[in-house]
Amino acid sequence: MTCTIGITCAWEEKNSCHKLHDEYVYAVKEAGGVPFLLPGLDFFELIAVYYNQLDGFIFSGGSDVDPAFFGEEPQQGLREITPRRDALELALAKLVLEGDKPALGICRGMQVLNIAAGGDVYQDLQDVTKQKHIQQAPRRYPFHTVQVQQDSNLFRLVQQESFKVNSFHHQAIRQVGKGLKAVGWSKDGLVEAIESSDARIMAVQWHPECNWWRDKLSFSLFENLVDYIIQKRG
């Protein structure tokens, strides 16, 4: 029986173009899922169709989320936003959080799930930390350390308290949303991973799709999403 995974796509306003790195697609396929790309359309009647027809979801990386969605005015340091994508993904994320289907959030995707759950983010990390979180190195290169809480689903999955990850973000979770908990942190105290208590939702601030084919820990996040669906079916 097929295991279908919807992956959200970025939206490039200038060129009217939906975008997604093919690393996501191949990671899902290798993990045993069938990838479906979800365009950021403003046809909100399709959101329920997406949710009802697919088995699981990946909220992918990309641009900043409009701070209006977490009750703030734009601040210095905010970068490009894509309101059309924000509205659709936040609506889909709320269905996921309220429902029974699993999801993996990656970078922006973690922030989307957190905001949908009532949390928020720092709009820019420049005045929050001195640690560098946007690496100038190959995308796959492990750049900084993440420490994981032992009594967490993430630890159960990776079996490591500490490991290095790549990093491409200038925003980070400030307040964790309802029903989610922080389970991973960088050494400066920023949240690097969140999850739900039932293991249905897992989200990370780094980009495991960049090196899933050469790093067992990265690939395990995609395998975990597919395995959850298979186990639920019995």
Helices and strands as residue ranges (DSSP letters): E 4-8, E 10-12, E 17-19, H 22-31, E 34-38, H 45-53, E 56-59, G 67-70, H 83-98, E 103-106, H 108-116, E 121-122, E 144-148, H 153-158, E 162-165, E 172-173, E 181-186, E 191-195, E 201-204, G 208-210, H 216-233
